[in-house]
Amino acid sequence: MDVLDSSQDPDVTPEKTSLLQRIMVKFESTVFRRKLQYMLGLYLVSFSSGWIVGLKGPAFLDLQQITGVGTSKGAAFFTAAAVGGVTGNLFGGALYDRFNRHLVMFVSSFLYAVTCAIIPWCSVYWTMVMMFLLHELVIGAARSGMNVEIVEEWGDKGKPFMQALHFSFSLGATLSPFVLEPFLSEELEGTTSITANYTFPPTIYNTSTMAMTGTPAPRTKSNIHYGFLIVAIPSGIFSFAFLIKYFHERNKGTSNIRRKDTQKGVKDEEDEEEEGPMRKKRTLPRHLLIITLALFGLFYFFLDEVEDTSPSFLSVFVVKQMNWTKKYGGRLSSAFWGSYTAGRGVGIILISFVTHTQFFTICCVVLCMSQLGLLLSATYGFGTGIWISIVGIGLAISVVFPASLTWTEKELVQLSGKLMGVIYVALSLGGLANPQIIGVTMDLYSPMWYSYVLFAESILFSITFLVLVVLVKIILCQHTHEIVPRT
C-alpha cells in the first residue's frame, strides 16, 4: 500500500501536522529565511540598545564623581535624557514614516553608539547634561521603528516576536553591570566606618558626608570610559543591519519609503509573504480616539516612571539606605535586569496562551506586592527581602510594554512610526519629573523616598490599566476592525 502524503490525505489538516513539520516547510521559503535574518539584525540592535541603557544606573555614582556633583544635581542627567527622549521620539517617528525607514534607523542607532562612547569623557557638568540629552535624542527613530517593523513583518502573529525583541533589549541591560564593574572607582576608607548591612563580606568606607550633603564620597579615579567604549563599539557594528537591509531592498527595486504596491490590491503569494500580512485597523470616532490615546499616554507615563527610575536610582538607594557597597548595588541592578530578562523570556511563550487582560492583571498584582515588599524590607533593614522584591519588580514590568504594543495593534489603532513616537513621548515624559523628585527628596529627607514614590506610581499605573480594560470591553468592542493594506 502506498503511503499517502499528508497533503493528499483529507483527514490530515494543517492543525494536525507537527510543529517541526510546519517549521521545516517555512524554512524552505527564501523569503521566510530572509525575514528571520532581518529579525536577527533587529534583535542584535535591540540587545545593544539595552546594553547601553543598562550602563547608566551602575555608572551614576561615577558620573557624579567625574562631574563633581551630588545626587540632586546628578539627577539632571536623567531629566535631560528624558527631554531628549521626548523630542527624539516625536521627530524620530515622523522621520521613520517620511523617509527610507532603514536608512533612518541605521543613522539613529549608529549615533546612539557614538554618543554612548562620549558620555564618560564629559567632565564639565553641563556638557554631561547636554550629552545625555543628545544621546536620547538620536535614538528616537530606531526605538520607534523597530517596534513597527515587527508588526509590519508579522501582523497579528507578531506577539512572540515583539516579546523576543524586548527580551533581547533586557538581556543586553542585564550584562551591562558586569561589563562596567571592573572599571568602577573604589570608595576610599575614612574615619567613620560603616559596614554593609548584608550577608556579603563588608567593605569599609565613609558615607557620612554623602548621606548628609548628597555629595559623592571620596573615591579612586573612575575608568568607566573603558566600559562604555566596550559596549559602544559592537553596538555601532550591529547598527549596520539596517544598512544591509536598505541595500538589499534597493537592489530589488523596493527601497521606497514604504511599500506602495499593496495598495493596488493585487499581490502574488511571495510578495505577500515578504511584505507581511494585511493588518487590521479599528475605525473610531475622533473624540473616542482622543480619550483612548490619552488614557494610553497616562498608562505609558506611569509605566516609564516605574520602569526607568527603578534601575537608575537603585544603586544609590541601597548605598545610602542600606549602607551597601557600590559593587553590591551594581549586582542588585544586575539582579533587576536579570529578572527583567527572564520575564520577557517567559513572556515569549506565555503571551500565546493568555489574553492581554489576564497578562496585565498578573503583572499589576506582582508589581504592587513587590514595591510594598521593597518599602517594608528597606524600612526594617531586611536585605534578603530587598533582593526578592527587586526580582519581583523586574519580572512584573518586563513584559508590559511589548504586550501593550500588540494589544494596541489588536484592540485600538494600527501602529505606525508617528504613533510609536507619541507612545515614546509619553514614556519619556514619565522620566522628566521623576529623577528630580526622587533625587531632591532623597537628599533633603530620606533615601526611603525612592521607595515611597515608586510604590505610589505603581498603584496609579494599576488603576490606569483597570480604566483601560473597562474602556476596551464596554466601549471599544462596539467598533469593528477593517482590513487595510500596509502603507
C-alpha positions in Angstrom: 0.0 0.0 0.0 1.3 3.4 -0.9 1.9 5.8 1.9 -0.3 8.8 1.4 1.3 12.2 1.5 -0.3 14.4 4.2 -1.2 17.0 1.6 -3.3 14.3 -0.2 -5.0 12.8 2.9 -8.2 14.7 3.6 -8.0 13.6 7.3 -4.7 15.4 7.7 -5.2 19.1 8.3 -2.6 21.7 8.9 -3.5 21.7 12.6 -2.6 18.0 12.8 0.8 18.4 11.3 3.6 18.6 13.8 5.2 21.9 14.7 8.5 20.7 13.4 7.0 19.9 10.0 5.4 23.3 9.8 8.7 25.0 10.7 10.6 22.9 8.0 8.1 23.9 5.4 8.5 27.6 6.3 12.3 27.3 6.1 12.1 26.1 2.5 10.9 29.6 1.6 13.8 32.0 0.8 11.6 34.9 1.8 10.9 33.5 5.2 14.6 32.8 5.8 15.4 36.4 4.8 12.8 37.7 7.2 14.3 35.7 10.0 17.8 37.1 9.2 16.3 40.6 9.4 14.7 39.7 12.8 18.2 38.6 14.0 19.5 42.0 13.0 16.7 43.7 14.9 17.4 41.7 17.9 21.1 42.5 17.9 20.3 46.2 17.6 17.8 45.9 20.4 20.3 43.9 22.5 22.9 46.7 22.1 20.4 49.4 23.0 19.6 47.6 26.2 23.4 47.1 26.7 23.8 50.9 26.6 20.7 51.6 28.8 21.9 49.2 31.5 25.2 51.2 32.0 23.5 54.4 33.3 22.3 53.2 36.7 25.5 51.4 37.9 27.7 54.2 36.5 25.6 57.0 38.1 27.9 57.5 41.2 31.0 57.5 38.9 29.3 60.1 36.6 28.7 62.2 39.7 32.3 61.9 40.6 33.5 62.8 37.1 31.4 66.0 37.1 31.8 66.7 40.8 28.1 66.9 41.7 25.8 65.3 44.2 22.6 63.2 43.7 20.2 66.1 43.2 22.3 67.8 40.5 23.3 64.4 39.0 19.6 63.6 38.6 19.6 66.3 35.9 21.4 63.7 33.7 18.3 61.6 33.6 16.0 64.6 33.2 18.0 65.8 30.2 17.8 62.3 28.8 14.0 62.4 29.2 13.9 65.7 27.4 16.0 64.3 24.6 13.7 61.3 24.5 10.6 63.3 24.2 12.0 65.3 21.3 13.8 62.4 19.6 10.8 60.1 19.8 8.4 62.7 18.4 10.6 63.6 15.4 12.1 60.2 15.0 8.7 58.6 14.5 7.9 61.2 11.8 11.3 60.7 10.1 10.6 56.9 10.1 7.3 57.5 8.2 8.6 60.2 5.9 12.0 58.9 4.7 13.5 55.5 3.9 13.0 53.8 7.2 16.1 51.6 7.1 18.4 54.4 6.4 16.8 56.5 9.2 17.2 53.6 11.7 20.8 53.0 10.7 21.8 56.6 11.3 19.8 56.7 14.6 21.3 53.5 16.1 24.8 54.3 14.9 24.8 57.8 16.5 23.4 56.3 19.7 26.5 54.1 20.0 28.8 57.1 19.2 27.3 59.3 21.9 27.5 56.4 24.4 31.3 56.3 24.0 31.5 60.1 24.5 29.4 60.4 27.7 32.1 59.5 30.3 34.6 61.9 28.8 32.3 64.9 29.6 33.9 66.1 32.9 32.2 69.5 32.8 28.7 69.3 34.3 26.7 71.0 31.6 28.5 69.1 28.8 27.4 65.9 30.6 23.8 67.1 30.8 23.8 68.1 27.1 25.4 64.8 26.0 22.7 62.8 27.9 20.1 64.9 26.0 21.7 64.3 22.6 22.2 60.7 23.4 18.5 60.1 23.8 17.6 62.5 21.0 19.3 60.4 18.3 17.8 57.0 19.2 14.2 58.1 18.8 13.8 56.9 15.2 15.3 53.5 15.7 13.5 52.9 19.0 10.1 53.7 17.4 10.9 52.0 14.1 11.9 48.6 15.5 8.6 48.0 17.1 6.7 49.0 14.0 8.9 46.7 11.9 7.7 43.7 13.9 4.0 44.2 13.1 4.9 45.2 9.6 6.6 41.8 9.1 4.3 39.6 11.1 0.9 41.4 11.7 -1.3 39.8 14.4 1.1 36.9 14.6 3.9 39.1 15.9 3.2 38.8 19.6 6.1 36.3 20.3 8.4 38.3 18.0 7.6 41.5 19.8 8.3 39.9 23.2 11.6 38.5 21.7 12.6 42.0 20.6 12.2 43.4 24.1 13.8 40.2 25.6 16.9 40.9 23.6 16.9 44.5 25.0 16.7 43.4 28.6 19.3 40.7 28.0 21.8 43.4 27.0 20.8 45.5 30.0 21.5 42.5 32.3 25.0 42.1 31.0 25.9 45.8 31.3 26.8 46.0 35.0 29.2 43.0 34.6 31.0 44.8 31.8 31.2 48.0 33.8 32.1 46.6 37.2 35.9 46.2 36.7 36.1 49.9 35.8 34.1 51.4 38.6 36.0 53.6 41.1 36.5 52.3 44.6 35.4 54.1 47.8 38.3 55.3 50.0 38.5 54.5 53.7 37.6 57.2 56.1 37.5 57.9 59.8 33.8 56.9 60.1 33.4 53.2 59.4 30.1 51.7 58.4 29.8 48.1 57.3 27.4 46.8 54.6 24.1 45.7 56.1 24.0 42.4 54.3 25.5 38.9 54.4 28.2 39.6 51.8 31.7 40.4 53.2 31.6 44.0 54.4 33.5 46.8 52.7 34.6 49.8 54.9 34.1 53.4 53.6 32.9 56.8 54.7 29.3 57.6 53.9 28.7 60.3 56.5 29.4 63.1 54.0 27.4 61.6 51.2 24.4 60.8 53.4 24.2 64.3 54.9 25.1 66.5 51.9 24.3 64.4 48.9 27.8 64.9 47.5 29.9 61.9 46.4 32.1 60.2 48.9 35.9 60.2 48.2 36.8 57.5 45.6 39.6 56.5 43.4 39.8 57.6 39.8 37.0 56.3 37.6 37.8 54.3 34.5 34.2 53.8 33.3 35.0 55.2 29.9 36.6 51.8 29.0 33.3 50.0 29.9 31.3 52.5 27.8 33.7 52.0 24.9 33.5 48.2 25.1 29.7 48.5 24.8 29.7 51.2 22.2 31.9 49.5 19.6 29.8 46.4 18.9 26.6 48.5 19.2 27.8 50.6 16.3 28.6 47.5 14.3 25.2 46.0 14.9 23.5 49.1 13.5 24.8 48.1 10.0 22.0 45.5 9.9 19.7 48.3 8.8 22.1 49.5 6.1 22.4 45.9 4.8 18.6 45.7 4.6 18.5 49.1 2.8 20.9 47.9 0.1 19.1 44.6 -0.3 15.8 46.4 -1.0 17.4 48.9 -3.3 18.9 46.1 -5.4 15.4 44.6 -5.7 14.0 47.9 -6.6 11.8 48.0 -3.4 13.6 50.7 -1.5 10.7 53.2 -1.4 9.8 55.0 1.7 7.1 52.4 2.4 6.0 49.7 0.0 3.1 51.0 -2.0 2.2 48.1 -4.3 0.0 46.6 -1.7 -2.5 49.3 -2.3 -3.2 48.0 -5.7 -4.9 45.0 -4.1 -3.0 42.5 -6.3 -0.1 40.5 -4.9 1.3 37.1 -5.6 2.0 34.7 -2.8 5.7 35.5 -2.5 5.1 39.2 -2.4 2.5 38.8 0.3 4.9 36.7 2.4 7.7 39.2 2.0 5.6 42.2 2.7 3.8 40.7 5.6 0.1 40.1 6.2 -2.7 42.6 5.8 -3.2 44.5 9.1 -6.4 45.4 10.9 -7.4 48.9 11.6 -10.1 50.0 14.0 -12.3 52.9 12.9 -13.0 55.1 16.0 -14.8 58.4 16.3 -12.4 61.3 16.8 -13.5 62.0 20.4 -13.2 58.3 21.4 -9.8 58.1 19.8 -8.6 61.1 21.7 -9.8 59.7 25.0 -8.3 56.3 24.3 -4.9 57.7 23.3 -4.9 60.0 26.4 -5.5 57.0 28.7 -2.8 55.0 26.9 -0.5 58.0 27.3 -1.2 58.0 31.0 -0.6 54.3 31.1 2.8 54.6 29.4 3.6 57.7 31.6 3.3 55.7 34.8 5.0 52.7 33.3 8.1 54.6 32.4 8.2 56.3 35.8 8.5 52.9 37.4 10.5 51.1 34.7 13.2 53.7 34.1 13.6 55.1 37.6 13.8 51.7 39.4 17.2 50.7 38.0 18.5 54.3 37.6 18.5 55.1 41.3 18.6 51.6 42.7 22.4 51.5 43.4 22.3 54.9 45.1 19.3 53.8 47.2 20.9 50.7 48.7 24.3 52.5 49.2 22.6 55.3 51.2 19.7 53.5 52.9 21.3 50.0 53.5 24.9 51.1 53.6 25.8 48.5 51.0 28.9 49.0 48.8 28.6 50.3 45.3 29.7 46.9 44.0 26.7 45.2 45.6 24.5 48.0 44.3 25.7 47.1 40.8 24.9 43.4 41.4 21.5 44.3 42.6 21.0 46.2 39.4 22.1 43.1 37.5 19.5 41.1 39.5 16.8 43.5 38.4 17.8 43.3 34.8 18.2 39.5 35.1 14.7 39.1 36.3 13.6 41.6 33.7 15.2 39.4 31.0 13.8 36.2 32.4 10.3 37.8 32.5 10.5 38.7 28.8 11.8 35.2 28.0 8.8 33.6 29.7 6.6 36.2 28.1 7.6 35.0 24.6 5.8 31.7 25.4 3.1 32.9 27.8 1.7 35.6 25.6 0.3 33.0 23.2 -1.7 31.2 25.9 -3.3 34.1 27.9 -5.3 37.2 27.0 -3.8 40.6 27.3 -6.1 41.4 30.2 -5.0 38.4 32.2 -1.4 39.1 31.3 -1.6 42.7 32.6 -3.6 41.8 35.7 -0.9 39.3 36.9 1.8 42.0 36.2 0.0 44.7 38.2 -0.6 42.5 41.2 3.0 41.3 41.3 4.3 44.8 40.8 2.4 46.4 43.7 3.2 43.5 46.0 6.9 43.7 45.2 7.0 47.5 45.6 5.4 47.1 49.0 7.9 44.4 49.9 10.8 46.7 48.9 9.4 49.5 51.1 9.0 47.3 54.1 12.3 45.5 53.6 14.2 48.8 53.4 12.4 50.2 56.4 13.3 47.3 58.6 16.7 46.5 57.1 15.8 43.1 55.7 18.4 42.6 52.9 17.0 39.4 51.5 13.6 41.0 51.1 15.1 43.7 49.0 16.6 41.2 46.6 13.4 39.3 46.4 11.4 42.5 45.9 13.7 43.8 43.1 13.4 40.5 41.3 9.6 40.7 41.5 9.6 44.2 40.2 11.8 43.3 37.3 9.5 40.3 36.4 6.3 42.3 36.7 7.2 45.3 34.5 9.3 43.4 31.9 6.5 42.2 29.7 4.1 45.1 30.0 5.5 47.3 27.2 5.8 44.8 24.4 2.5 43.2 25.3 0.8 46.7 25.3 2.0 47.3 21.7 0.4 44.2 20.4 -2.7 45.0 22.4 -2.8 48.4 20.8 -2.5 46.9 17.3 -5.2 44.4 18.0 -7.8 46.3 20.0 -7.1 50.0 19.4 -5.3 51.6 16.5 -2.8 50.5 13.9 0.8 51.1 14.9 2.9 53.5 12.8 6.1 55.4 13.2 4.2 58.6 14.3 2.1 56.6 16.8 5.2 55.0 18.3 6.7 58.4 18.5 3.7 59.6 20.6 4.0 56.5 22.8 7.6 57.1 23.4 6.9 60.7 24.1 4.5 59.6 26.9 7.2 57.2 28.2 9.8 60.0 28.1 7.5 62.4 29.9 7.4 59.9 32.7 11.1 60.3 33.1 11.1 64.1 33.2 9.9 64.7 36.7 10.7 61.5 38.4 14.5 61.9 38.6 14.2 65.4 40.1 11.6 64.4 42.6 13.4 61.3 43.8 16.9 63.0 43.7 15.8 66.0 45.7 13.7 64.1 48.2 16.4 61.5 48.8 18.9 64.3 49.5 16.6 66.5 51.6 14.6 64.0 53.6 15.5 60.3 53.3 16.7 57.7 50.8 13.4 55.9 51.5 11.6 58.4 49.2 12.9 56.3 46.3 10.6 53.5 47.5 7.7 55.8 48.5 7.5 57.4 45.1 7.7 54.2 43.1 5.1 52.4 45.3 2.6 55.3 44.7 3.3 55.3 41.0 2.8 51.5 40.8 -0.6 51.9 42.3 -1.5 54.7 39.8 -0.3 52.5 37.0 -2.5 49.7 38.0 -5.6 52.0 38.3 -4.9 53.3 34.8 -4.8 49.8 33.5 -8.2 48.9 35.1 -9.8 52.0 33.5 -8.4 51.0 30.1 -9.8 47.5 30.4 -13.2 48.8 31.1 -12.9 51.2 28.1 -11.9 48.4 25.8 -14.5 45.9 26.9 -17.5 48.2 27.2 -17.0 50.9 24.6 -14.4 49.9 22.0 -15.8 46.4 21.4 -18.7 48.1 19.6 -16.4 49.3 16.8 -15.3 46.7 14.3 -12.0 46.2 12.6 -11.5 46.7 8.9 -8.7 45.0 6.9 -6.4 47.6 5.3 -3.3 47.2 3.2 0.1 48.0 4.5 1.1 51.6 3.9 
